[in-house]
Amino acid sequence: MLFTIFGATGDLTTKKLIPALYNLYFEEEMPENFKVINIGRRAYTSEAFVDEIREKMSGDYPRWEAFKKHLLYFQMDFSNSEAYPDFKKFVEDLPGQYRNRIFYLATAPRFFPIIAQALIQCKMIRRDDFREKIVFEKPFGEDLASAKAYNRLLLEAIDESQVFRIDHYLGKEMLQNILMVRFANKIFENIWNSESIESVKIYAMETESVKQRGGYYDHSGALKDMVQNHLFQTLSLVAMEPPGGLNDNLIKDEKVAVLDRVRVSDEVIYGQYAGYQNEKGIAPASTTETFVGLKLYIDTPRWKETPFYLVTGKMMSKKRAGIEITFKDATCFFEKGMPKKNKLFIEIFPREGLVLQFNGKAPGLAAYTMPMKLDYCHLCNVVGNSPEAYEKLISDVVHNDASLFTRWDEIESSWRIIDAMIEKKGLSKPVIYGSESEILSECEKRWKEPVFDEDMD
Ligand SMILES: NC(=O)c1ccc[n+]([C@@H]2O[C@H](COP(=O)([O-])OP(=O)(O)OC[C@H]3O[C@@H](n4cnc5c(N)ncnc54)[C@H](OP(=O)(O)O)[C@@H]3O)[C@@H](O)[C@H]2O)c1
C-alpha cells in the first residue's frame, strides 16, 4: 500500500497522521508492504524529513527505526499541475508493486480541487479502481458553493466510494458511543425529547492560539473550522431520530434530517481573542471569530423549543470537549436537601466517559436529598490503549469502510447553515476577550444561564 500525504510538512502530519500510521504499524495493522510518501515544497532528503518529524513528535516510539524505513519524502509544489508527471514517475520507479493507493489531502481546502484534478488527469486515481482512494481533511470546501464545485469535479471523474471526507471527531470513541447509549438503553430512549430534556450543550474548547496557521484560519474562523464539521456532526448524532436499521446510509439519512431542521437563534456570540490581529498571517482589523457561542433549535416534534448550545473557542483556559444534557426538574415532594437537575455528561476529551447525575438520600437519619453521580470512565476499562481517532479512520480507509466518514449531503446541509450565519454576521465586530471567563460571561448574559456546570470542572 502506498499512502501519500499532501501537506506533510504541516502540523496535522506531525501531530496526528504519522503517529497514527506508526501505531497501526506497531499493532501490525498495516499491510506488510507499504510506503508513506510525504509531500511538501521545502527541500529535504527523506532522511532529514524523517529525523525532523521524529524530533517534533512527543511520546515513545519503540519500533521507530523499523517504521521509518517505510517513510519517504518527495519535494513538490502541489499547486503546480506540471509537477505531477514527475511524482507519478517517482511512484512508478519505486521498487515493488503498490496497487493500493491512498492520497491524503492534509492541506487547506482551497488546494483540494487542484490536487484532485491533477491526480485524476495524470491517471493516478481512476474511476472504479477501488484500490485508489482520496481522503479530504475537514472542512470540505470553504462554503456551500465551493464544496459543491469540488464535489462535482470529483464525482465526474471518480466514484463516491473512492472519496473519503474525514471529520476526525467521528473517529473518537465517545462520538461512536452516542448512538449506543441512546439506542441500546430503555432508560434513555423514552426521555430523549423536549418533554424531559431542558437543554443540550455541546462544546469543544482549545487552549491554543492560531499559531503558525493564521493565513488559513483568518479565512476560516471558528464557524468553518469547528462548527460546520465537529460540532454539527456531534449535534446530529445527539438529536437524530432512531434510524431504520444499523445501516450506515440509514444513520446518515437521519443525521441529515436533523441538520435540515436546524433553526439558529439570534443569540449568537462571536468572540476574538485579544492579540489575534497581531498574529502572523492575519489581516489588519480582521473580524474573524475565534470563539462562537451558538444557540439553536431543531424544528422536529421531538425537540420543539429545546435549546441546543454549541460553544467553541481558541485560547480557552482548558482543552476539553463534551456534551452536557440537562433534564427538567422532577416534581420533588422532599422538602429537605439540595436536589439538582439530572444531567448526563458525555465526556469526549480529555477524559472519555459518561457521568449521570441524579438525586438520592444523603446518609444519616434525616430524609435529605442530595445529588450523586454514576461515573463511567471509558478509557479506564479498556485493556490496552483506546485507538486514536486518526488511527481508526485511516484503518477504515484501508479497509474501505466509509461509515465514519461524512456523506456529501451532510456536508451540503451543514454548509447551508454556516453560509446563512456568515451572511447574517457580515463584518460585524466580534467581542474581544482576554480570557475564557470573559467571553463565557458574555454568553451567560445573553442566554441567562451558565455555560458549564461548575461541578464538572
Ligand atoms: N492541525 C491540526 O491539528 C488539524 C486537525 C484537524 C484537521 N486539520 C485540517 O488539516 C488540514 C491541514 O492542516 P495543518 O494544520 O497540517 O496545516 P498546515 O500546518 O498549514 O500544513 C499545510 C502544509 O501544506 C504545505 N503546503 C502549502 N502549500 C503547498 C504547496 N503548494 N505545495 C506543497 N506543500 C504546500 C505547507 O508547507 P510550507 O511550509 O511549504 O508552506 C504546510 O506545511 C487543514 O484542512 C486543517 O483544517 C488540522
The ligand as an SDF file (V2000), in Angstrom:
LIG
                    3D

 48 52  0  0  0  0  0  0  0  0999 V2000
   -3.5260   20.7820   12.6930 N   0  0  0  0  0  0  0  0  0  0  0  0
   -4.4580   20.0380   13.1830 C   0  0  0  0  0  0  0  0  0  0  0  0
   -4.4160   19.5850   14.3320 O   0  0  0  0  0  0  0  0  0  0  0  0
   -5.6680   19.6800   12.3430 C   0  0  0  0  0  0  0  0  0  0  0  0
   -6.6800   18.9160   12.9500 C   0  0  0  0  0  0  0  0  0  0  0  0
   -7.7710   18.5420   12.1640 C   0  0  0  0  0  0  0  0  0  0  0  0
   -7.8450   18.9140   10.8480 C   0  0  0  0  0  0  0  0  0  0  0  0
   -6.8700   19.6810   10.2840 N   0  0  0  0  0  0  0  0  0  0  0  0
   -7.0100   20.0520    8.8710 C   0  0  0  0  0  0  0  0  0  0  0  0
   -5.9200   19.5370    8.1410 O   0  0  0  0  0  0  0  0  0  0  0  0
   -5.5370   20.4060    7.0890 C   0  0  0  0  0  0  0  0  0  0  0  0
   -4.0760   20.7200    7.2270 C   0  0  0  0  0  0  0  0  0  0  0  0
   -3.8520   21.2710    8.5000 O   0  0  0  0  0  0  0  0  0  0  0  0
   -2.4030   21.6280    9.0590 P   0  0  0  0  0  0  0  0  0  0  0  0
   -2.6100   22.1590   10.4130 O   0  0  0  0  0  0  0  0  0  0  0  0
   -1.4710   20.4870    8.8800 O   0  0  0  0  0  0  0  0  0  0  0  0
   -1.9990   22.8280    8.0810 O   0  0  0  0  0  0  0  0  0  0  0  0
   -0.5780   23.4560    7.8960 P   0  0  0  0  0  0  0  0  0  0  0  0
    0.2260   23.3050    9.1540 O   0  0  0  0  0  0  0  0  0  0  0  0
   -0.8130   24.8110    7.3190 O   0  0  0  0  0  0  0  0  0  0  0  0
    0.0830   22.4970    6.8040 O   0  0  0  0  0  0  0  0  0  0  0  0
   -0.1490   22.5480    5.4560 C   0  0  0  0  0  0  0  0  0  0  0  0
    1.1800   22.2290    4.8030 C   0  0  0  0  0  0  0  0  0  0  0  0
    0.9990   22.2810    3.4110 O   0  0  0  0  0  0  0  0  0  0  0  0
    2.2010   22.7640    2.8380 C   0  0  0  0  0  0  0  0  0  0  0  0
    1.9410   23.4420    1.5880 N   0  0  0  0  0  0  0  0  0  0  0  0
    1.2220   24.5540    1.4000 C   0  0  0  0  0  0  0  0  0  0  0  0
    1.1950   24.8650    0.0960 N   0  0  0  0  0  0  0  0  0  0  0  0
    1.9310   23.9160   -0.5320 C   0  0  0  0  0  0  0  0  0  0  0  0
    2.2610   23.6770   -1.8900 C   0  0  0  0  0  0  0  0  0  0  0  0
    1.8200   24.4690   -2.8510 N   0  0  0  0  0  0  0  0  0  0  0  0
    2.9950   22.6100   -2.1810 N   0  0  0  0  0  0  0  0  0  0  0  0
    3.4490   21.7810   -1.2100 C   0  0  0  0  0  0  0  0  0  0  0  0
    3.1710   21.9480    0.0940 N   0  0  0  0  0  0  0  0  0  0  0  0
    2.4210   23.0100    0.4270 C   0  0  0  0  0  0  0  0  0  0  0  0
    2.7270   23.7540    3.8180 C   0  0  0  0  0  0  0  0  0  0  0  0
    4.1130   23.7340    3.6860 O   0  0  0  0  0  0  0  0  0  0  0  0
    5.0150   25.0550    3.5100 P   0  0  0  0  0  0  0  0  0  0  0  0
    5.7320   25.1560    4.7710 O   0  0  0  0  0  0  0  0  0  0  0  0
    5.8420   24.7550    2.3500 O   0  0  0  0  0  0  0  0  0  0  0  0
    4.0760   26.2250    3.2820 O   0  0  0  0  0  0  0  0  0  0  0  0
    2.2540   23.2270    5.1530 C   0  0  0  0  0  0  0  0  0  0  0  0
    3.2910   22.5850    5.8390 O   0  0  0  0  0  0  0  0  0  0  0  0
   -6.4780   21.6170    7.1940 C   0  0  0  0  0  0  0  0  0  0  0  0
   -7.5290   21.4360    6.2990 O   0  0  0  0  0  0  0  0  0  0  0  0
   -6.9950   21.5390    8.6300 C   0  0  0  0  0  0  0  0  0  0  0  0
   -8.2780   22.0830    8.7950 O   0  0  0  0  0  0  0  0  0  0  0  0
   -5.7770   20.0630   11.0140 C   0  0  0  0  0  0  0  0  0  0  0  0
  1  2  1  0
  2  3  2  0
  2  4  1  0
  4  5  1  0
  4 48  2  0
  5  6  2  0
  6  7  1  0
  7  8  2  0
  8  9  1  0
  8 48  1  0
  9 10  1  0
  9 46  1  0
 10 11  1  0
 11 12  1  0
 11 44  1  0
 12 13  1  0
 13 14  1  0
 14 15  2  0
 14 16  1  0
 14 17  1  0
 17 18  1  0
 18 19  2  0
 18 20  1  0
 18 21  1  0
 21 22  1  0
 22 23  1  0
 23 24  1  0
 23 42  1  0
 24 25  1  0
 25 26  1  0
 25 36  1  0
 26 27  1  0
 26 35  1  0
 27 28  2  0
 28 29  1  0
 29 30  1  0
 29 35  2  0
 30 31  1  0
 30 32  2  0
 32 33  1  0
 33 34  2  0
 34 35  1  0
 36 37  1  0
 36 42  1  0
 37 38  1  0
 38 39  2  0
 38 40  1  0
 38 41  1  0
 42 43  1  0
 44 45  1  0
 44 46  1  0
 46 47  1  0
M  CHG  2   8   1  16  -1
M  END
$$$$
